[in-house]
């Protein structure tokens, strides 16, 4: 590896480590309830809506203006010439569409975020938050500040108005100039919140006009004093964005790339002076991975305790009769539950529970006995145990409460569990299983817990907790449960961290490999490893083919994957063109404008004559397709990266 590659790899490591550090800091603030989100237009793109530039594209064309100038000026010029109604109709028609599923918004909605600020007109955020069962109040106009919705958990401040009132949205240069007289309360409150809370900015580009206003407010907030620390996701300027229609890098585009890259670095430095630290990403899918990491970091210490006994016979714990190995006047079951509550809190876990009969009260007693609660009881209940009553509410409401609590947890402990398979304990188990939670049913408590344990044991899902069957002493059982939770927590954290690191590392120009799995998989894997392991390469091979059962699923997968790419490597062996989907992948690659690089697998199983190669060449696309390379004769292992670079023109 040369000096340039070493320097570039070290720079990549530094970016990844800094990003993870920032994410851990955000997670820490989130656990304290101090995080607000500020969403720009980029957040709603995945929902099928356009960004500012695309929204005003028809206006720019009508006015015959360059769409790269100040977008607020374009809107103003249109209003000056044609009045406002055309702009209003543009906003209404664009945002009247039914939104697509948006993973980033979904992850944000799950988190303990009580404030969302946005310059977007759509209702994607409020709809996603409501789906999580949270009580939402939306502030659109200044007069909305007069009212406080009872029981609100989330407030959404729509600084630039709402799609349902397009006449009042902030869009033109004049709207911005008059903002503080028409919407000054938003500015004043945001100024306070930028001092009081930590903001996570998402959906802003480095030249977004709205970012200028936010930076100005941040700058004025403390008048020279050290600002609050905020964070901003920003897509890194990349060479991929500067390829021409033939997927080439010409001199002018490289020059533009360097200019924009320098400008972005200067912008990042300027933002840091205002307290906004930048998390650089290569694409928006990385943000999804990072939000998932944040969510897991938030829930990783949260444990749902499920179970109860017959409320009419509150002393009947069945056959539970484990040996007490601590001094206690309580019965074995009561002692076990109390020690479990105490041990969870002592080991930094937070408890969520529906307070099942004969279980919740003893878990709570254990919380109060925790070492953390040694000197004072003030506040400990709110921070360490979250109780939602399931008494005297209908079944649908009970289910929603359970889903909400379990959704906030990483693990679920099941103890006892009175009732048949229609009981609350079984429903809580099914919710946890469907949500992919780590389930720890305690067999020795009997009832539903034992039945669920045996069911999971048959499915080989609880091999790591079989040792609990041998425990005979209560304290040993409790410590074993805690150890399982700690090990699961560490495993989950490591998995997500590694996935995030690999996701950050696999950046660059995406490459699709088309091949016949049964014959060419070994070479496809070799190419994937060669390209993806070179962290300084401009290219990244997408994931290997996934096995689908039906033709439509395969085609949908091909469609989605090829859209992400600019180059297609076509591996050709004797049976390649017998493969059902090879022509489909070539067609889709051509439609997407991909450069196709055909590689002949000239190994012992494939004896190609010159006549064979000539015949194969006729089956290849006539445009944007390179000449056939030979994997063995042309030393593909050593040269495949160079073949891609040659096609790119560098």
Secondary structure as GFF3:
##gff-version 3
##sequence-region A 1 650
A	DSSP	alpha_helix	3	31	.	.	.	ID=ss1
A	DSSP	beta_strand	35	39	.	.	.	ID=ss2
A	DSSP	three_ten_helix	41	47	.	.	.	ID=ss3
A	DSSP	alpha_helix	52	55	.	.	.	ID=ss4
A	DSSP	alpha_helix	57	63	.	.	.	ID=ss5
A	DSSP	alpha_helix	71	82	.	.	.	ID=ss6
A	DSSP	alpha_helix	85	95	.	.	.	ID=ss7
A	DSSP	alpha_helix	103	110	.	.	.	ID=ss8
A	DSSP	beta_strand	115	118	.	.	.	ID=ss9
A	DSSP	alpha_helix	124	131	.	.	.	ID=ss10
A	DSSP	beta_strand	136	139	.	.	.	ID=ss11
A	DSSP	three_ten_helix	142	146	.	.	.	ID=ss12
A	DSSP	beta_strand	154	158	.	.	.	ID=ss13
A	DSSP	three_ten_helix	163	168	.	.	.	ID=ss14
A	DSSP	alpha_helix	173	177	.	.	.	ID=ss15
A	DSSP	alpha_helix	179	182	.	.	.	ID=ss16
A	DSSP	alpha_helix	184	196	.	.	.	ID=ss17
A	DSSP	beta_strand	198	202	.	.	.	ID=ss18
A	DSSP	alpha_helix	209	221	.	.	.	ID=ss19
A	DSSP	beta_strand	230	235	.	.	.	ID=ss20
A	DSSP	three_ten_helix	239	242	.	.	.	ID=ss21
A	DSSP	alpha_helix	251	273	.	.	.	ID=ss22
A	DSSP	beta_strand	276	281	.	.	.	ID=ss23
A	DSSP	alpha_helix	284	299	.	.	.	ID=ss24
A	DSSP	beta_strand	302	306	.	.	.	ID=ss25
A	DSSP	alpha_helix	332	346	.	.	.	ID=ss26
A	DSSP	beta_strand	350	353	.	.	.	ID=ss27
A	DSSP	alpha_helix	360	369	.	.	.	ID=ss28
A	DSSP	three_ten_helix	371	373	.	.	.	ID=ss29
A	DSSP	alpha_helix	380	384	.	.	.	ID=ss30
A	DSSP	beta_strand	385	387	.	.	.	ID=ss31
A	DSSP	alpha_helix	395	407	.	.	.	ID=ss32
A	DSSP	beta_strand	411	414	.	.	.	ID=ss33
A	DSSP	alpha_helix	424	434	.	.	.	ID=ss34
A	DSSP	beta_strand	438	441	.	.	.	ID=ss35
A	DSSP	three_ten_helix	443	445	.	.	.	ID=ss36
A	DSSP	alpha_helix	447	458	.	.	.	ID=ss37
A	DSSP	three_ten_helix	463	470	.	.	.	ID=ss38
A	DSSP	alpha_helix	474	505	.	.	.	ID=ss39
A	DSSP	beta_strand	509	514	.	.	.	ID=ss40
A	DSSP	alpha_helix	517	533	.	.	.	ID=ss41
A	DSSP	beta_strand	539	541	.	.	.	ID=ss42
A	DSSP	alpha_helix	551	563	.	.	.	ID=ss43
A	DSSP	beta_strand	567	572	.	.	.	ID=ss44
A	DSSP	three_ten_helix	576	578	.	.	.	ID=ss45
A	DSSP	alpha_helix	582	591	.	.	.	ID=ss46
A	DSSP	beta_strand	595	600	.	.	.	ID=ss47
A	DSSP	alpha_helix	610	618	.	.	.	ID=ss48
A	DSSP	beta_strand	629	630	.	.	.	ID=ss49
A	DSSP	alpha_helix	636	648	.	.	.	ID=ss50
###
